[in-house]
């Protein structure tokens, strides 16, 4: 019997050691769900349809997020911390509103909502095409993002809709619609447009003055609709420099003239200054060409879009390069054209 017990002990010990060597099962990993996202960002419920021209959407975030809201061509940005609200203009028909944001630490959030503004139907006529079209009673002026710059050449397009009493587009209306600008020096408009399928595009052209202008559309029996636009001022994007004469008189005498003209980033002449421009011009060889008092450099503070600087021929014949630097009042540097002048007897 003792031998039997001893044999069983010898068999059980390796088995027990093997069982203890088996690793414990790992705890199951919790899968990320939409609830994790909702803990960081959530919009409160919104109406799916409305007849209002704008809607205020509220929500919440955990932490600070730089948010962007896009509805067609309209874009808004704001900083959200905890509870937030944002008011969004609506256009007739379906508005697909996209929220996106980042907290700067690698976490991004986003959500899209769809809201239908009753009225307009995107130019598609009454909601129920089997119903007879109601007579036109009103106008609606749709303005997207303002991209006008007061440079005298920039344009943007807005649309006018002919609507019935329910806010649906009246596709049969074809009478001219009058267009007026309260400040033609800021925004020029055509005198009238004729709608097709209940809508017409209006091309606006910027003037040279960054001032507000109210655009009004009207038609007999339909009243009027209006929107106020303010063209953005031109920002200096480059300093164009030219010399009145490529040849200067040897040993001084009558100076040549350097003309400085501000241009925007599109190469269009700037018509109205924003702030001032600090300019420093340098001659590569003051023995050939110099500024007053035999200086190789000169500093100019431009307070208007155009300025002139005299330059003199030196005692040595040859050529000199005139270059420069230019800093806007907001600290932004802009490029300066380079010119070459020649001094000869």
VMD Tcl script that draws the C-alpha trace (Angstrom):
set ca {
  {0.00 0.00 0.00}
  {2.85 2.33 0.80}
  {4.31 1.67 -2.63}
  {0.99 2.48 -4.30}
  {0.69 5.81 -2.48}
  {4.27 6.64 -3.38}
  {3.61 5.89 -7.06}
  {0.47 8.10 -7.12}
  {2.42 10.97 -5.54}
  {5.09 10.71 -8.19}
  {2.39 10.93 -10.93}
  {0.44 13.85 -9.41}
  {3.40 16.20 -8.82}
  {4.29 16.74 -12.56}
  {0.60 17.17 -13.35}
  {0.21 19.87 -10.68}
  {3.33 21.65 -11.90}
  {1.99 21.68 -15.49}
  {-1.34 23.10 -14.39}
  {0.35 25.91 -12.47}
  {2.41 26.78 -15.54}
  {-0.67 27.54 -17.68}
  {-1.09 31.40 -17.85}
  {-4.35 32.92 -16.70}
  {-6.72 34.06 -19.46}
  {-6.35 37.75 -20.29}
  {-9.23 40.00 -19.32}
  {-11.36 40.87 -22.36}
  {-10.67 44.34 -23.86}
  {-13.62 46.73 -23.93}
  {-14.36 47.85 -27.48}
  {-14.70 51.60 -28.09}
  {-18.25 52.57 -28.85}
  {-20.06 55.68 -29.92}
  {-20.57 56.38 -26.23}
  {-16.84 57.16 -25.97}
  {-17.21 59.78 -28.71}
  {-20.39 61.15 -27.12}
  {-18.50 61.66 -23.88}
  {-16.31 64.17 -25.72}
  {-18.81 65.85 -28.08}
  {-22.57 65.84 -28.59}
  {-25.16 68.06 -30.23}
  {-28.54 68.55 -28.64}
  {-31.56 67.40 -30.72}
  {-32.51 69.80 -33.53}
  {-35.66 70.31 -35.57}
  {-35.61 68.61 -38.95}
  {-37.75 71.31 -40.57}
  {-38.26 75.02 -39.88}
  {-39.52 78.12 -41.64}
  {-37.00 80.36 -39.85}
  {-34.12 82.05 -41.65}
  {-31.61 80.78 -39.05}
  {-31.28 78.13 -36.39}
  {-29.40 78.02 -33.08}
  {-27.77 74.67 -32.34}
  {-26.49 73.82 -28.87}
  {-24.21 71.06 -27.64}
  {-21.42 70.12 -25.30}
  {-17.75 69.16 -25.41}
  {-15.30 67.87 -22.83}
  {-12.37 70.29 -22.75}
  {-11.54 73.02 -25.27}
  {-12.14 72.43 -28.97}
  {-11.52 74.67 -32.00}
  {-14.73 74.11 -33.93}
  {-15.73 74.74 -37.55}
  {-19.29 74.76 -38.88}
  {-19.88 74.45 -42.63}
  {-23.23 74.97 -44.33}
  {-22.69 75.13 -48.08}
  {-20.48 78.12 -48.83}
  {-20.93 79.57 -45.32}
  {-18.19 78.74 -42.81}
  {-18.05 79.70 -39.12}
  {-15.34 79.02 -36.53}
  {-15.54 79.26 -32.75}
  {-13.95 77.89 -29.59}
  {-16.18 75.48 -27.66}
  {-15.71 74.79 -23.96}
  {-18.33 72.79 -22.13}
  {-21.79 73.92 -23.21}
  {-21.88 75.92 -26.46}
  {-24.36 77.38 -28.93}
  {-23.96 78.64 -32.49}
  {-26.46 80.42 -34.76}
  {-26.43 79.30 -38.40}
  {-28.18 81.06 -41.32}
  {-30.36 78.74 -43.41}
  {-31.13 78.80 -47.12}
  {-34.41 77.56 -48.58}
  {-34.41 73.79 -48.98}
  {-32.12 71.22 -47.40}
  {-29.20 72.50 -45.29}
  {-26.46 69.95 -44.55}
  {-24.57 71.37 -41.57}
  {-21.21 69.82 -40.72}
  {-19.53 70.26 -37.33}
  {-15.86 69.37 -36.91}
  {-13.26 70.23 -34.31}
  {-9.95 69.41 -32.68}
  {-8.58 69.94 -29.18}
  {-4.98 70.26 -30.36}
  {-4.05 67.04 -28.55}
  {-4.89 64.57 -31.29}
  {-8.60 64.20 -30.54}
  {-11.06 65.22 -33.25}
  {-14.84 65.32 -33.13}
  {-17.56 65.85 -35.69}
  {-21.22 65.49 -36.47}
  {-23.51 66.32 -39.40}
  {-27.13 67.42 -39.12}
  {-29.68 68.08 -41.84}
  {-32.30 70.80 -41.52}
  {-34.86 71.71 -44.18}
  {-35.93 75.32 -44.35}
  {-39.47 75.45 -45.69}
  {-39.56 77.68 -48.74}
  {-37.61 77.68 -51.97}
  {-37.18 73.92 -52.50}
  {-33.91 74.80 -54.22}
  {-35.81 76.16 -57.22}
  {-37.84 72.98 -57.63}
  {-41.36 74.43 -57.46}
  {-44.15 73.59 -54.97}
  {-43.65 70.78 -52.49}
  {-46.47 68.78 -54.08}
  {-46.15 69.06 -57.88}
  {-49.77 67.93 -58.31}
  {-51.02 71.12 -56.63}
  {-51.49 74.20 -58.82}
  {-48.75 76.83 -58.43}
  {-49.77 79.68 -56.14}
  {-49.12 83.26 -57.29}
  {-45.81 84.91 -56.45}
  {-45.93 87.07 -53.32}
  {-42.35 87.65 -52.15}
  {-38.66 87.72 -52.99}
  {-35.79 86.03 -51.19}
  {-32.15 87.14 -51.61}
  {-29.58 84.42 -50.97}
  {-26.04 85.56 -50.19}
  {-23.22 83.10 -49.62}
  {-19.86 83.84 -48.06}
  {-18.68 87.39 -48.73}
  {-15.50 87.11 -50.82}
  {-15.46 90.61 -52.27}
  {-12.27 92.65 -51.98}
  {-12.45 96.39 -52.60}
  {-10.15 96.32 -55.62}
  {-12.52 97.49 -58.35}
  {-12.44 94.13 -60.16}
  {-13.52 91.35 -57.75}
  {-16.98 89.88 -58.26}
  {-19.36 87.60 -56.41}
  {-22.71 86.03 -57.28}
  {-25.90 86.15 -55.22}
  {-29.29 84.66 -56.12}
  {-32.83 86.00 -55.89}
  {-35.79 83.61 -55.57}
  {-39.44 84.31 -56.41}
  {-41.63 82.65 -53.75}
  {-45.32 82.14 -53.07}
  {-47.04 82.65 -49.72}
  {-45.83 79.23 -48.53}
  {-42.23 80.03 -49.37}
  {-42.14 77.73 -52.42}
  {-40.46 78.83 -55.64}
  {-42.78 80.12 -58.36}
  {-41.19 78.87 -61.57}
  {-43.60 80.68 -63.90}
  {-42.68 84.23 -62.86}
  {-40.65 85.97 -65.58}
  {-41.02 89.71 -64.88}
  {-37.83 91.81 -64.46}
  {-36.55 92.28 -60.91}
  {-34.91 95.62 -60.04}
  {-31.51 95.53 -58.33}
  {-30.08 98.50 -56.42}
  {-26.97 99.25 -54.36}
  {-27.07 101.85 -51.59}
  {-23.38 102.60 -52.16}
  {-22.36 102.11 -55.81}
  {-18.81 103.19 -55.00}
  {-18.54 100.09 -52.80}
  {-20.58 97.60 -54.85}
  {-21.89 97.96 -58.40}
  {-24.94 95.96 -59.48}
  {-26.91 95.41 -62.70}
  {-30.08 97.50 -62.96}
  {-32.32 94.45 -63.30}
  {-32.41 90.68 -63.81}
  {-35.06 88.37 -65.26}
  {-35.73 85.13 -63.37}
  {-35.84 81.73 -65.04}
  {-37.53 78.85 -63.24}
  {-38.17 81.19 -60.33}
  {-34.58 82.32 -59.70}
  {-31.94 84.64 -61.13}
  {-28.23 85.10 -60.53}
  {-26.92 88.59 -59.77}
  {-23.25 89.41 -60.31}
  {-21.91 92.06 -57.93}
  {-18.68 93.91 -58.63}
  {-16.59 95.49 -55.87}
  {-15.75 99.15 -55.99}
  {-12.57 100.63 -54.56}
  {-13.99 101.62 -51.16}
  {-14.31 99.03 -48.34}
  {-17.61 100.39 -47.05}
  {-20.99 98.70 -46.40}
  {-23.55 98.61 -49.19}
  {-27.13 97.34 -48.96}
  {-28.23 95.33 -52.00}
  {-31.99 95.56 -52.58}
  {-34.09 93.54 -55.03}
  {-37.70 94.50 -55.72}
  {-40.56 93.78 -58.10}
  {-44.13 95.12 -58.38}
  {-46.44 93.25 -56.02}
  {-43.59 91.24 -54.49}
  {-42.12 93.82 -52.15}
  {-38.36 93.76 -51.66}
  {-35.54 91.78 -50.09}
  {-32.12 93.04 -49.10}
  {-28.72 92.10 -47.76}
  {-25.84 94.25 -46.53}
  {-22.32 93.47 -47.71}
  {-19.01 95.02 -46.72}
  {-16.14 94.44 -49.17}
  {-12.89 93.58 -47.45}
  {-10.08 96.14 -47.75}
  {-7.18 95.37 -50.05}
  {-4.07 94.21 -48.24}
  {-0.68 95.08 -49.64}
  {0.84 91.93 -51.11}
  {3.79 93.33 -53.07}
  {5.63 96.63 -53.59}
  {6.14 97.38 -57.27}
  {9.14 99.66 -57.98}
  {10.03 101.36 -61.27}
  {12.62 103.96 -62.30}
  {11.58 107.00 -64.33}
  {14.82 106.69 -66.30}
  {17.25 103.82 -66.43}
  {20.18 106.25 -66.77}
  {21.29 108.72 -64.09}
  {23.52 111.77 -64.57}
  {27.13 111.21 -63.56}
  {28.12 113.27 -60.52}
  {24.63 114.07 -59.24}
  {22.66 116.73 -61.04}
  {18.99 116.12 -61.77}
  {17.89 113.02 -59.85}
  {16.01 110.07 -61.24}
  {12.72 109.10 -59.64}
  {11.83 105.70 -58.17}
  {8.07 105.16 -58.12}
  {6.67 102.80 -55.47}
  {3.20 101.32 -56.09}
  {1.44 98.96 -53.70}
  {-0.29 95.94 -55.23}
  {-2.41 93.26 -53.60}
  {-1.69 89.53 -53.76}
  {-3.46 89.34 -57.14}
  {-1.25 92.06 -58.67}
  {-4.05 94.68 -58.65}
  {-3.11 98.23 -57.63}
  {-4.10 99.02 -54.05}
  {-6.45 101.99 -54.00}
  {-6.82 102.56 -50.26}
  {-4.15 101.99 -47.62}
  {-4.71 99.80 -44.59}
  {-2.31 101.11 -41.98}
  {1.17 102.13 -43.19}
  {4.09 100.42 -44.93}
  {7.67 100.70 -43.68}
  {10.10 100.53 -46.61}
  {13.90 100.49 -46.72}
  {15.64 100.80 -50.10}
  {19.30 99.95 -50.65}
  {21.70 100.74 -53.50}
  {24.19 97.97 -54.21}
  {26.87 100.59 -55.05}
  {26.50 104.15 -53.77}
  {29.47 105.25 -55.90}
  {27.17 104.61 -58.89}
  {23.76 105.49 -57.45}
  {22.90 106.96 -54.08}
  {20.09 108.50 -52.11}
  {20.18 112.04 -50.67}
  {23.30 113.01 -48.65}
  {25.33 110.27 -50.40}
  {23.56 107.46 -48.54}
  {23.35 103.87 -49.74}
  {20.00 103.31 -47.95}
  {16.85 105.30 -47.37}
  {13.82 104.62 -45.17}
  {10.32 105.55 -46.38}
  {7.04 105.33 -44.47}
  {4.26 104.94 -47.02}
  {0.90 106.30 -45.89}
  {-0.66 106.17 -49.36}
  {-0.55 103.43 -52.02}
  {1.92 105.39 -54.20}
  {5.16 107.13 -53.27}
  {8.25 108.50 -55.05}
  {11.90 108.54 -54.01}
  {14.68 110.58 -55.71}
  {17.91 108.80 -56.59}
  {21.16 110.40 -57.79}
  {23.99 109.33 -60.08}
  {27.31 108.85 -58.31}
  {30.85 109.78 -59.29}
  {31.48 106.44 -61.01}
  {29.90 105.21 -64.22}
  {28.31 101.77 -64.05}
  {25.19 100.01 -62.88}
  {23.66 99.57 -59.45}
  {20.83 97.39 -58.19}
  {18.13 98.97 -56.04}
  {16.48 96.45 -53.73}
  {14.40 96.79 -50.61}
  {12.36 95.42 -47.75}
  {8.78 96.32 -46.83}
  {6.88 95.60 -43.60}
  {3.13 96.19 -43.17}
  {1.82 97.71 -39.94}
  {0.61 94.23 -38.91}
  {4.23 92.99 -39.03}
  {3.84 91.05 -42.28}
  {6.75 91.39 -44.73}
  {5.93 91.69 -48.43}
  {8.25 91.31 -51.43}
  {9.76 94.35 -53.16}
  {10.59 94.50 -56.86}
  {14.25 95.05 -57.81}
  {15.34 97.63 -60.39}
  {18.68 98.34 -62.01}
  {19.89 101.89 -62.73}
  {22.88 103.03 -64.80}
  {25.02 106.10 -64.25}
  {26.70 107.54 -67.32}
  {28.15 110.89 -68.46}
}
mol new
graphics top color blue
foreach p $ca { graphics top sphere $p radius 0.5 }
foreach p [lrange $ca 0 end-1] q [lrange $ca 1 end] { graphics top cylinder $p $q radius 0.2 }
display resetview
